[in-house]
Structure formats: C-alpha cells, structure tokens
Amino acid sequence: MVHPQLTARDRWRTVPTSKGNIQALRPPPVIRGFEQPMGAVPGLGEHTDAVLSELGLSADDLARLRADEVIGQVYS
C-alpha cells in the first residue's frame, strides 16, 4: 500500500469513518484540477436496512432475519 508512485501521484486521501480517519486511495480516473468527492466510509451494516428495504423486504422481514442471525445487528 505504501508505494512511491501512489504518493507521487497524490492518490491518497484522508476520509472519516466511525472509528476515526483512515487513508483511502482516490478513485480513478485522476483528472488534473478535478477533486473526486470522497464521503465518509459507512459503518458495518449501516445501510443494510435501507438496501434490503429497497429490495422489497418489510420491517417484519428484517426483524425475522435478525432473529435468525442471517443479518447482523444495527450498528451505529
């Protein structure tokens, strides 16, 4: 991960996570004068309910999946 080429090309950015800041590789392509937006890294399971709801699962379905330990708890 610590490669001189990545450093020379300014490919690393600091991004926030729920556990503190980390270094992340900028997404391609690199375009001079354009800074790619890099938001915070989602926490473990942060979007599980939203994604599964978009796929048509109800709140009862999610509760059943959690009770059966198919999906994990809601993390904050």
Helices and strands as residue ranges (DSSP letters): H 4-8, E 12-17, E 20-25, H 48-54, H 59-67
